[in-house]
Amino acid sequence: MPPRSIWNGTITFGLVNVPVKLYSAIESKTVHFSEVHAKDGAQLEHRRICPKEGKEVDYDEVVKGYEVSPDQYVILEKDEVKAAAGDRGKVVHLTEFVDAEEIDPVFFDRTYFVGSRDAKDAYRLLHEALRRSGRAGIGRFTFHDREYLVAVRALDDVIALHTLRFHDEVVSPDELDIPSGQRGPAAREVKMAAQLVESLDEDFRPERYEDSYRNSVLDLIKRKAAGKEIDLVAQEEPDHDDLAAALEASLGGGGGR
Amino acid sequence: MPRALWTGSLSFGLVNVPVQLLSAARDLDYHFHELHEKDKVRIEQRRFCSKEDVEVLFEEVAHAYDLNGKQVIVTDAELASVEPRKTRTIDIEAFVELADVDPIYFDHPYLVAPAGDSEGTLRAYRLLVEVMERTKRVALGRFVMRTKEYLAALRVRDGGLTLSTMLFHDEIRPTKPIPTGGQKPAKKQVDHAVALIEALSTDWDPSSYEDCYRERLRRVIESKRKRRKIEVPEAEREPKPAPDLMAALERALENVRAGKHPRAEAEANGSSNGDGDLVGLSREQLYERAQKEDIPGRTKMSKKQLVDALSGGEPGGR
């Protein structure tokens, strides 16, 4: 089944306009449970209640309140909140380009795949130009009445669009004032640690990593469904060892693992 | 220091470094509460049983999973029993090159700080920072936070350790079904497009991009507070693909080389936003407008000051 697109619009660079569709690139595989009433297993519904009247409230009767001081709200109609979305619901102008590898991964938020909308369009031209230049186009993207900063780059055979965090939304380690301690690590410790890093060095192969927790939760569900008794086990804390001795032992033990 | 979201130890071979995790992403969004229009009372979300139509208290809530149509109810204690044993450890399993890990894998970023200031802890932390910086490697490990096990990538950023939780490979959708049609570009077109991209290229400077949405929302709230009317901007029309791709590339390149906006013609034709939304423009674009309007002191103005000057010096007044 072809994936369902979630946004239609146009990406521009210079005077080239590329009509595109957006697809979500991520599909969370976290095991999700629904909330039920323990007594009868019936689904739960979340209802909006006005605590003053003790009655359910229709969505039409709901307004947005921005709290300026305790219990003091600036009231906004839903349309007024939408006014902040800007005027670019359907277009992403790539106004600047940067070296894609220069963007620290900490800025990347969500990822979408960009697909072509028309067989005669310039999708492949944009893809090829991004791929060859190694650059990411920076622009603004409006989705669900909210504007995002985005980086658009080539990823394998498709174009990927990443929403980006703004600089003031990213916390730097400098802000933490981490104490540096009396003396730094000794040269011998750095050397041993480097050897340990080397012994654990490998190529990144994402398919090697399974979500073992997801698997155990699914397994638990199956055991429960089969009417099996579930053992409740305890967890343990690791010990803290002497640094140099621990490094030596790690290396001596055939790479530590 | 912000609140630690997780404390435990970072385990590297047989070395354990007590650490704490703090979020590296800050929430600066404006948050709204739902209010009942009539009495301006904050609305509460309450749980109701769909069968009995009565309110259900938190203690009476159970977690259910639909296993091929069969409802399986699982308790918190049962879920806790399948958490991996070493739940307070980030176990480093391997080191890989940063360039090999596509950023699509990164999920939420955290700062990793030493927990406590004992000499041994600080020294072990510094050792890890120094050695990872020197080898330009990313450490991959696993840890459990709340009730989920995460794959995590640790690397050095600005002299400290940053951890990103990672997606598992099967959580990234295949790219194969994505339509990538369109005409195969001619070499000359690609050359022109690359030249255009290079002409529009700049160094990555995150501080040059402001959250215009946040700023506009601030203005909307401010205007409403002062009882001004909120005007909803008219949407920019979606531009049509150019009939002659090569001509469009050439014209945009000429514009950039002449120091003009690459979409000068499109803007003049009114297919762009005119002077609708100043906040969305770059400083360069704003400066260009300030030049046209001969606004005094424009060379020294910040982006925000330019917006204010161009909108008549009255923030929130548009």
Boltz contact constraints between the chains, C-beta under 6 A:
constraints:
  - contact:
      token1: [A, 2]
      token2: [B, 177]
      max_distance: 6.0
  - contact:
      token1: [A, 3]
      token2: [B, 177]
      max_distance: 6.0
  - contact:
      token1: [A, 10]
      token2: [B, 238]
      max_distance: 6.0
  - contact:
      token1: [A, 10]
      token2: [B, 239]
      max_distance: 6.0
  - contact:
      token1: [A, 14]
      token2: [B, 196]
      max_distance: 6.0
  - contact:
      token1: [A, 14]
      token2: [B, 252]
      max_distance: 6.0
  - contact:
      token1: [A, 14]
      token2: [B, 262]
      max_distance: 6.0
  - contact:
      token1: [A, 15]
      token2: [B, 248]
      max_distance: 6.0
  - contact:
      token1: [A, 15]
      token2: [B, 251]
      max_distance: 6.0
  - contact:
      token1: [A, 15]
      token2: [B, 252]
      max_distance: 6.0
  - contact:
      token1: [A, 15]
      token2: [B, 263]
      max_distance: 6.0
  - contact:
      token1: [A, 16]
      token2: [B, 248]
      max_distance: 6.0
  - contact:
      token1: [A, 17]
      token2: [B, 239]
      max_distance: 6.0
  - contact:
      token1: [A, 17]
      token2: [B, 241]
      max_distance: 6.0
  - contact:
      token1: [A, 23]
      token2: [B, 178]
      max_distance: 6.0
  - contact:
      token1: [A, 25]
      token2: [B, 173]
      max_distance: 6.0
  - contact:
      token1: [A, 26]
      token2: [B, 171]
      max_distance: 6.0
  - contact:
      token1: [A, 27]
      token2: [B, 171]
      max_distance: 6.0
  - contact:
      token1: [A, 27]
      token2: [B, 173]
      max_distance: 6.0
  - contact:
      token1: [A, 29]
      token2: [B, 171]
      max_distance: 6.0
  - contact:
      token1: [A, 33]
      token2: [B, 63]
      max_distance: 6.0
  - contact:
      token1: [A, 33]
      token2: [B, 64]
      max_distance: 6.0
  - contact:
      token1: [A, 33]
      token2: [B, 65]
      max_distance: 6.0
  - contact:
      token1: [A, 34]
      token2: [B, 64]
      max_distance: 6.0
  - contact:
      token1: [A, 35]
      token2: [B, 61]
      max_distance: 6.0
  - contact:
      token1: [A, 36]
      token2: [B, 62]
      max_distance: 6.0
  - contact:
      token1: [A, 36]
      token2: [B, 64]
      max_distance: 6.0
  - contact:
      token1: [A, 37]
      token2: [B, 49]
      max_distance: 6.0
  - contact:
      token1: [A, 37]
      token2: [B, 56]
      max_distance: 6.0
  - contact:
      token1: [A, 38]
      token2: [B, 60]
      max_distance: 6.0
  - contact:
      token1: [A, 38]
      token2: [B, 62]
      max_distance: 6.0
  - contact:
      token1: [A, 40]
      token2: [B, 51]
      max_distance: 6.0
  - contact:
      token1: [A, 41]
      token2: [B, 71]
      max_distance: 6.0
  - contact:
      token1: [A, 42]
      token2: [B, 49]
      max_distance: 6.0
  - contact:
      token1: [A, 42]
      token2: [B, 50]
      max_distance: 6.0
  - contact:
      token1: [A, 42]
      token2: [B, 51]
      max_distance: 6.0
  - contact:
      token1: [A, 43]
      token2: [B, 50]
      max_distance: 6.0
  - contact:
      token1: [A, 44]
      token2: [B, 47]
      max_distance: 6.0
  - contact:
      token1: [A, 44]
      token2: [B, 56]
      max_distance: 6.0
  - contact:
      token1: [A, 45]
      token2: [B, 48]
      max_distance: 6.0
  - contact:
      token1: [A, 45]
      token2: [B, 50]
      max_distance: 6.0
  - contact:
      token1: [A, 46]
      token2: [B, 45]
      max_distance: 6.0
  - contact:
      token1: [A, 47]
      token2: [B, 46]
      max_distance: 6.0
  - contact:
      token1: [A, 47]
      token2: [B, 48]
      max_distance: 6.0
  - contact:
      token1: [A, 48]
      token2: [B, 43]
      max_distance: 6.0
  - contact:
      token1: [A, 49]
      token2: [B, 44]
      max_distance: 6.0
  - contact:
      token1: [A, 49]
      token2: [B, 46]
      max_distance: 6.0
  - contact:
      token1: [A, 50]
      token2: [B, 36]
      max_distance: 6.0
  - contact:
      token1: [A, 50]
      token2: [B, 41]
      max_distance: 6.0
  - contact:
      token1: [A, 51]
      token2: [B, 44]
      max_distance: 6.0
  - contact:
      token1: [A, 52]
      token2: [B, 39]
      max_distance: 6.0
  - contact:
      token1: [A, 52]
      token2: [B, 41]
      max_distance: 6.0
  - contact:
      token1: [A, 57]
      token2: [B, 36]
      max_distance: 6.0
  - contact:
      token1: [A, 57]
      token2: [B, 43]
      max_distance: 6.0
  - contact:
      token1: [A, 61]
      token2: [B, 37]
      max_distance: 6.0
  - contact:
      token1: [A, 62]
      token2: [B, 34]
      max_distance: 6.0
  - contact:
      token1: [A, 63]
      token2: [B, 35]
      max_distance: 6.0
  - contact:
      token1: [A, 63]
      token2: [B, 37]
      max_distance: 6.0
  - contact:
      token1: [A, 64]
      token2: [B, 32]
      max_distance: 6.0
  - contact:
      token1: [A, 65]
      token2: [B, 33]
      max_distance: 6.0
  - contact:
      token1: [A, 65]
      token2: [B, 35]
      max_distance: 6.0
  - contact:
      token1: [A, 66]
      token2: [B, 32]
      max_distance: 6.0
  - contact:
      token1: [A, 66]
      token2: [B, 221]
      max_distance: 6.0
  - contact:
      token1: [A, 74]
      token2: [B, 221]
      max_distance: 6.0
  - contact:
      token1: [A, 74]
      token2: [B, 224]
      max_distance: 6.0
  - contact:
      token1: [A, 74]
      token2: [B, 225]
      max_distance: 6.0
  - contact:
      token1: [A, 76]
      token2: [B, 224]
      max_distance: 6.0
  - contact:
      token1: [A, 80]
      token2: [B, 220]
      max_distance: 6.0
  - contact:
      token1: [A, 80]
      token2: [B, 230]
      max_distance: 6.0
  - contact:
      token1: [A, 83]
      token2: [B, 220]
      max_distance: 6.0
  - contact:
      token1: [A, 83]
      token2: [B, 230]
      max_distance: 6.0
  - contact:
      token1: [A, 83]
      token2: [B, 232]
      max_distance: 6.0
  - contact:
      token1: [A, 84]
      token2: [B, 213]
      max_distance: 6.0
  - contact:
      token1: [A, 84]
      token2: [B, 216]
      max_distance: 6.0
  - contact:
      token1: [A, 84]
      token2: [B, 217]
      max_distance: 6.0
  - contact:
      token1: [A, 84]
      token2: [B, 220]
      max_distance: 6.0
  - contact:
      token1: [A, 86]
      token2: [B, 277]
      max_distance: 6.0
  - contact:
      token1: [A, 86]
      token2: [B, 280]
      max_distance: 6.0
  - contact:
      token1: [A, 87]
      token2: [B, 233]
      max_distance: 6.0
  - contact:
      token1: [A, 87]
      token2: [B, 235]
      max_distance: 6.0
  - contact:
      token1: [A, 87]
      token2: [B, 236]
      max_distance: 6.0
  - contact:
      token1: [A, 87]
      token2: [B, 273]
      max_distance: 6.0
  - contact:
      token1: [A, 87]
      token2: [B, 276]
      max_distance: 6.0
  - contact:
      token1: [A, 87]
      token2: [B, 277]
      max_distance: 6.0
  - contact:
      token1: [A, 88]
      token2: [B, 236]
      max_distance: 6.0
  - contact:
      token1: [A, 89]
      token2: [B, 235]
      max_distance: 6.0
  - contact:
      token1: [A, 90]
      token2: [B, 238]
      max_distance: 6.0
  - contact:
      token1: [A, 91]
      token2: [B, 236]
      max_distance: 6.0
  - contact:
      token1: [A, 91]
      token2: [B, 238]
      max_distance: 6.0
  - contact:
      token1: [A, 96]
      token2: [B, 200]
      max_distance: 6.0
  - contact:
      token1: [A, 96]
      token2: [B, 202]
      max_distance: 6.0
  - contact:
      token1: [A, 97]
      token2: [B, 197]
      max_distance: 6.0
  - contact:
      token1: [A, 97]
      token2: [B, 200]
      max_distance: 6.0
  - contact:
      token1: [A, 97]
      token2: [B, 201]
      max_distance: 6.0
  - contact:
      token1: [A, 98]
      token2: [B, 204]
      max_distance: 6.0
  - contact:
      token1: [A, 102]
      token2: [B, 204]
      max_distance: 6.0
  - contact:
      token1: [A, 103]
      token2: [B, 204]
      max_distance: 6.0
  - contact:
      token1: [A, 105]
      token2: [B, 103]
      max_distance: 6.0
  - contact:
      token1: [A, 105]
      token2: [B, 106]
      max_distance: 6.0
  - contact:
      token1: [A, 106]
      token2: [B, 109]
      max_distance: 6.0
  - contact:
      token1: [A, 108]
      token2: [B, 103]
      max_distance: 6.0
  - contact:
      token1: [A, 108]
      token2: [B, 106]
      max_distance: 6.0
  - contact:
      token1: [A, 111]
      token2: [B, 104]
      max_distance: 6.0
  - contact:
      token1: [A, 113]
      token2: [B, 178]
      max_distance: 6.0
  - contact:
      token1: [A, 115]
      token2: [B, 178]
      max_distance: 6.0
  - contact:
      token1: [A, 115]
      token2: [B, 179]
      max_distance: 6.0
  - contact:
      token1: [A, 116]
      token2: [B, 179]
      max_distance: 6.0
  - contact:
      token1: [A, 116]
      token2: [B, 180]
      max_distance: 6.0
  - contact:
      token1: [A, 116]
      token2: [B, 181]
      max_distance: 6.0
  - contact:
      token1: [A, 116]
      token2: [B, 182]
      max_distance: 6.0
  - contact:
      token1: [A, 119]
      token2: [B, 181]
      max_distance: 6.0
  - contact:
      token1: [A, 121]
      token2: [B, 182]
      max_distance: 6.0
  - contact:
      token1: [A, 121]
      token2: [B, 241]
      max_distance: 6.0
  - contact:
      token1: [A, 122]
      token2: [B, 245]
      max_distance: 6.0
  - contact:
      token1: [A, 123]
      token2: [B, 182]
      max_distance: 6.0
  - contact:
      token1: [A, 124]
      token2: [B, 182]
      max_distance: 6.0
  - contact:
      token1: [A, 124]
      token2: [B, 184]
      max_distance: 6.0
  - contact:
      token1: [A, 124]
      token2: [B, 185]
      max_distance: 6.0
  - contact:
      token1: [A, 125]
      token2: [B, 185]
      max_distance: 6.0
  - contact:
      token1: [A, 125]
      token2: [B, 189]
      max_distance: 6.0
  - contact:
      token1: [A, 125]
      token2: [B, 193]
      max_distance: 6.0
  - contact:
      token1: [A, 128]
      token2: [B, 185]
      max_distance: 6.0
  - contact:
      token1: [A, 128]
      token2: [B, 190]
      max_distance: 6.0
  - contact:
      token1: [A, 129]
      token2: [B, 190]
      max_distance: 6.0
  - contact:
      token1: [A, 129]
      token2: [B, 193]
      max_distance: 6.0
  - contact:
      token1: [A, 129]
      token2: [B, 194]
      max_distance: 6.0
  - contact:
      token1: [A, 129]
      token2: [B, 197]
      max_distance: 6.0
  - contact:
      token1: [A, 132]
      token2: [B, 194]
      max_distance: 6.0
  - contact:
      token1: [A, 133]
      token2: [B, 194]
      max_distance: 6.0
  - contact:
      token1: [A, 133]
      token2: [B, 197]
      max_distance: 6.0
  - contact:
      token1: [A, 135]
      token2: [B, 197]
      max_distance: 6.0
  - contact:
      token1: [A, 146]
      token2: [B, 213]
      max_distance: 6.0
  - contact:
      token1: [A, 147]
      token2: [B, 213]
      max_distance: 6.0
  - contact:
      token1: [A, 149]
      token2: [B, 209]
      max_distance: 6.0
  - contact:
      token1: [A, 156]
      token2: [B, 175]
      max_distance: 6.0
  - contact:
      token1: [A, 157]
      token2: [B, 180]
      max_distance: 6.0
  - contact:
      token1: [A, 158]
      token2: [B, 175]
      max_distance: 6.0
  - contact:
      token1: [A, 158]
      token2: [B, 178]
      max_distance: 6.0
  - contact:
      token1: [A, 158]
      token2: [B, 180]
      max_distance: 6.0
  - contact:
      token1: [A, 165]
      token2: [B, 25]
      max_distance: 6.0
  - contact:
      token1: [A, 166]
      token2: [B, 211]
      max_distance: 6.0
  - contact:
      token1: [A, 167]
      token2: [B, 206]
      max_distance: 6.0
  - contact:
      token1: [A, 167]
      token2: [B, 207]
      max_distance: 6.0
  - contact:
      token1: [A, 169]
      token2: [B, 25]
      max_distance: 6.0
  - contact:
      token1: [A, 169]
      token2: [B, 26]
      max_distance: 6.0
  - contact:
      token1: [A, 169]
      token2: [B, 28]
      max_distance: 6.0
  - contact:
      token1: [A, 171]
      token2: [B, 24]
      max_distance: 6.0
  - contact:
      token1: [A, 171]
      token2: [B, 26]
      max_distance: 6.0
  - contact:
      token1: [A, 172]
      token2: [B, 158]
      max_distance: 6.0
  - contact:
      token1: [A, 173]
      token2: [B, 111]
      max_distance: 6.0
  - contact:
      token1: [A, 173]
      token2: [B, 158]
      max_distance: 6.0
  - contact:
      token1: [A, 173]
      token2: [B, 159]
      max_distance: 6.0
  - contact:
      token1: [A, 173]
      token2: [B, 160]
      max_distance: 6.0
  - contact:
      token1: [A, 174]
      token2: [B, 158]
      max_distance: 6.0
  - contact:
      token1: [A, 176]
      token2: [B, 1]
      max_distance: 6.0
  - contact:
      token1: [A, 176]
      token2: [B, 113]
      max_distance: 6.0
  - contact:
      token1: [A, 178]
      token2: [B, 113]
      max_distance: 6.0
  - contact:
      token1: [A, 179]
      token2: [B, 117]
      max_distance: 6.0
  - contact:
      token1: [A, 181]
      token2: [B, 119]
      max_distance: 6.0
  - contact:
      token1: [A, 181]
      token2: [B, 122]
      max_distance: 6.0
  - contact:
      token1: [A, 181]
      token2: [B, 123]
      max_distance: 6.0
  - contact:
      token1: [A, 182]
      token2: [B, 119]
      max_distance: 6.0
  - contact:
      token1: [A, 184]
      token2: [B, 126]
      max_distance: 6.0
  - contact:
      token1: [A, 185]
      token2: [B, 123]
      max_distance: 6.0
  - contact:
      token1: [A, 185]
      token2: [B, 126]
      max_distance: 6.0
  - contact:
      token1: [A, 185]
      token2: [B, 127]
      max_distance: 6.0
  - contact:
      token1: [A, 189]
      token2: [B, 127]
      max_distance: 6.0
  - contact:
      token1: [A, 190]
      token2: [B, 130]
      max_distance: 6.0
  - contact:
      token1: [A, 190]
      token2: [B, 131]
      max_distance: 6.0
  - contact:
      token1: [A, 193]
      token2: [B, 127]
      max_distance: 6.0
  - contact:
      token1: [A, 193]
      token2: [B, 131]
      max_distance: 6.0
  - contact:
      token1: [A, 194]
      token2: [B, 131]
      max_distance: 6.0
  - contact:
      token1: [A, 196]
      token2: [B, 13]
      max_distance: 6.0
  - contact:
      token1: [A, 197]
      token2: [B, 95]
      max_distance: 6.0
  - contact:
      token1: [A, 197]
      token2: [B, 131]
      max_distance: 6.0
  - contact:
      token1: [A, 197]
      token2: [B, 135]
      max_distance: 6.0
  - contact:
      token1: [A, 197]
      token2: [B, 137]
      max_distance: 6.0
  - contact:
      token1: [A, 200]
      token2: [B, 94]
      max_distance: 6.0
  - contact:
      token1: [A, 200]
      token2: [B, 95]
      max_distance: 6.0
  - contact:
      token1: [A, 201]
      token2: [B, 95]
      max_distance: 6.0
  - contact:
      token1: [A, 202]
      token2: [B, 94]
      max_distance: 6.0
  - contact:
      token1: [A, 204]
      token2: [B, 96]
      max_distance: 6.0
  - contact:
      token1: [A, 204]
      token2: [B, 100]
      max_distance: 6.0
  - contact:
      token1: [A, 204]
      token2: [B, 101]
      max_distance: 6.0
  - contact:
      token1: [A, 206]
      token2: [B, 169]
      max_distance: 6.0
  - contact:
      token1: [A, 207]
      token2: [B, 169]
      max_distance: 6.0
  - contact:
      token1: [A, 209]
      token2: [B, 151]
      max_distance: 6.0
  - contact:
      token1: [A, 211]
      token2: [B, 168]
      max_distance: 6.0
  - contact:
      token1: [A, 213]
      token2: [B, 148]
      max_distance: 6.0
  - contact:
      token1: [A, 213]
      token2: [B, 149]
      max_distance: 6.0
  - contact:
      token1: [A, 216]
      token2: [B, 82]
      max_distance: 6.0
  - contact:
      token1: [A, 217]
      token2: [B, 82]
      max_distance: 6.0
  - contact:
      token1: [A, 220]
      token2: [B, 82]
      max_distance: 6.0
  - contact:
      token1: [A, 221]
      token2: [B, 65]
      max_distance: 6.0
  - contact:
      token1: [A, 221]
      token2: [B, 67]
      max_distance: 6.0
  - contact:
      token1: [A, 221]
      token2: [B, 72]
      max_distance: 6.0
  - contact:
      token1: [A, 224]
      token2: [B, 72]
      max_distance: 6.0
  - contact:
      token1: [A, 224]
      token2: [B, 74]
      max_distance: 6.0
  - contact:
      token1: [A, 225]
      token2: [B, 67]
      max_distance: 6.0
  - contact:
      token1: [A, 225]
      token2: [B, 72]
      max_distance: 6.0
  - contact:
      token1: [A, 230]
      token2: [B, 78]
      max_distance: 6.0
  - contact:
      token1: [A, 230]
      token2: [B, 81]
      max_distance: 6.0
  - contact:
      token1: [A, 232]
      token2: [B, 77]
      max_distance: 6.0
  - contact:
      token1: [A, 232]
      token2: [B, 81]
      max_distance: 6.0
  - contact:
      token1: [A, 233]
      token2: [B, 81]
      max_distance: 6.0
  - contact:
      token1: [A, 235]
      token2: [B, 85]
      max_distance: 6.0
  - contact:
      token1: [A, 235]
      token2: [B, 87]
      max_distance: 6.0
  - contact:
      token1: [A, 237]
      token2: [B, 88]
      max_distance: 6.0
  - contact:
      token1: [A, 238]
      token2: [B, 9]
      max_distance: 6.0
  - contact:
      token1: [A, 238]
      token2: [B, 16]
      max_distance: 6.0
  - contact:
      token1: [A, 238]
      token2: [B, 89]
      max_distance: 6.0
  - contact:
      token1: [A, 240]
      token2: [B, 16]
      max_distance: 6.0
  - contact:
      token1: [A, 243]
      token2: [B, 124]
      max_distance: 6.0
  - contact:
      token1: [A, 246]
      token2: [B, 14]
      max_distance: 6.0
  - contact:
      token1: [A, 246]
      token2: [B, 15]
      max_distance: 6.0
  - contact:
      token1: [A, 247]
      token2: [B, 15]
      max_distance: 6.0
  - contact:
      token1: [A, 249]
      token2: [B, 14]
      max_distance: 6.0
  - contact:
      token1: [A, 250]
      token2: [B, 13]
      max_distance: 6.0
  - contact:
      token1: [A, 250]
      token2: [B, 14]
      max_distance: 6.0
  - contact:
      token1: [A, 256]
      token2: [B, 13]
      max_distance: 6.0
